[in-house]
Every structure is written in structure tokens, then in C-alpha cells.
């Protein structure tokens, strides 16, 4: 396994755990947050390379852009969940 992929998986696990703690959702939401984290970091990698964004790079991994995309996807998931459940506020 490449070190870059391992770093992405570890950061996704940390962000998923942190998101689970902040949102206080049940424990079974952790895999959903983890998949969102991996996808967001990979999308951030593409956006960072395409836009030549050099915010918080670790080696060849664009962590800064990936974390921003991750934050956007988690917030979008929370709003979609609120909308779907009819608890708009």
C-alpha cells in the first residue's frame, strides 16, 4: 500500500471519528463518515492538483483542499438529513 493512500485513509478515519463526536450521531454512522472522508480527500486531491492549490500539502497529498471538501460534504450531509427528516430550522 502506498504511503499516500495510507495517509488519506488515516486522515479520513480521524476526521470521521471527530465528526461522529461533534455531531453526536450513533456509532454506526462512522463508516458513512469514513467513506465520505475518503471520497472528499480524493476529490480534494484532484481539485488541488488542477487548481495548483498548495495549502497544507504533505508530500504529494493535498490535505488542505481535501479537508475543505470534506467539511463541505459533511455539512451538506447534515443539511440533507435535516431536510429529509422534515426538521428544517
C-alpha positions in Angstrom: 0.0 0.0 0.0 1.4 3.4 -0.9 2.2 5.9 1.8 -0.1 8.5 0.2 -3.1 6.2 0.3 -2.3 5.2 3.8 -2.2 8.8 4.9 -5.5 9.5 3.1 -7.1 6.5 4.9 -5.8 7.6 8.3 -6.9 11.2 7.9 -10.3 10.0 6.8 -10.6 7.9 9.9 -9.6 10.7 12.2 -12.0 13.2 10.5 -14.8 10.5 10.7 -14.2 10.0 14.4 -14.1 13.7 15.0 -17.3 14.3 13.0 -19.0 11.5 14.9 -18.0 13.1 18.2 -19.2 16.6 17.2 -22.5 15.5 15.6 -23.2 13.0 18.4 -24.7 10.5 15.9 -24.9 6.8 16.8 -21.7 4.7 16.3 -23.0 3.1 13.1 -22.6 6.4 11.3 -18.8 6.1 11.5 -18.5 4.0 8.3 -20.6 6.6 6.4 -18.4 9.5 7.6 -15.3 7.4 6.8 -16.4 6.8 3.2 -17.3 10.5 2.8 -13.9 11.4 4.2 -12.0 9.1 1.7 -14.1 10.4 -1.2 -13.6 14.0 -0.1 -9.9 13.7 0.2 -9.6 12.1 -3.2 -11.8 14.8 -4.8 -9.7 17.4 -2.9 -6.5 15.8 -4.4 -7.9 16.3 -7.9 -9.1 19.9 -7.2 -5.8 20.7 -5.6 -3.7 19.4 -8.5 -6.0 21.1 -11.1 -6.1 24.4 -9.4 -2.4 24.3 -8.2 -3.5 24.9 -4.6 -0.7 24.5 -2.2 -2.5 24.7 1.1 -1.3 22.2 3.7 0.4 19.7 1.4 2.0 16.7 2.9 4.4 15.2 0.3 2.2 14.7 -2.8 -1.1 14.7 -0.9 -3.3 17.8 -1.0 -4.6 17.6 2.6 -5.8 21.2 2.8 -8.1 21.0 -0.2 -9.3 17.6 0.8 -10.2 18.7 4.3 -12.1 21.7 2.9 -14.1 19.4 0.6 -14.6 17.0 3.5 -16.1 19.8 5.6 -18.4 20.8 2.7 -19.6 17.3 2.2 -20.3 16.7 5.9 -22.2 20.0 6.2 -24.2 19.0 3.0 -24.9 15.6 4.5 -26.2 17.2 7.7 -28.5 19.6 5.8 -29.8 16.8 3.5 -30.5 14.7 6.6 -32.4 17.6 8.3 -34.4 18.3 5.1 -35.2 14.6 4.6 -36.4 14.2 8.2 -38.5 17.4 7.9 -36.7 19.1 10.8 -35.8 22.3 8.9 -34.9 25.1 11.2 
